[in-house]
Amino acid sequence: MPTAREIMTPNAECVNADESILDAAEKMRRLDVGSLPICGTDDRLKGMLTDRDIVVKVLAAGKEPKATRAGDFAQGEAVTIGADDDAAEILRTMASHQVRRLPVIDGHRLVGIVALADVARALPDRPVGDLVDALTGD
């Protein structure tokens, strides 16, 4: 069974915790992604920022995107997967935490992102279908 390292998108870019939400949104647009890992100055993963966070927790809440920091959305410990964990563990983690993307870490360092689409390409249909059912409540 393939590992996270084998199926992930490598070299994931972080948004630094002290960068503004506006900077994060511009980075998302440039990279054409809907979420970014939040990293601290120590290069450790602090959390994930999604386009939904920006819309619901910043814009709709009337906060100023230039003044709001990405680190404000780093809540607790981020859900991650180890680089050498296999696809079955990726599926279990995604299902149990109801997420479609997982930061991949090697030690404490972010090395990539594995998305549901990455797992779908690497595995037979049945396990992925079960995960989609778990994520969508079908």
PyMOL commands that set and color helices and strands:
alter all, ss='L'
color gray80, all
select helices_A, chain A and resi 4-7+21-31+51-59+70-73+87-97+116-122+125-136
alter helices_A, ss='H'
color red, helices_A
select strands_A, chain A and resi 9-10+15-16+35-39+45-50+81-82+101-106+109-115
alter strands_A, ss='S'
color yellow, strands_A
deselect
rebuild
show_as cartoon
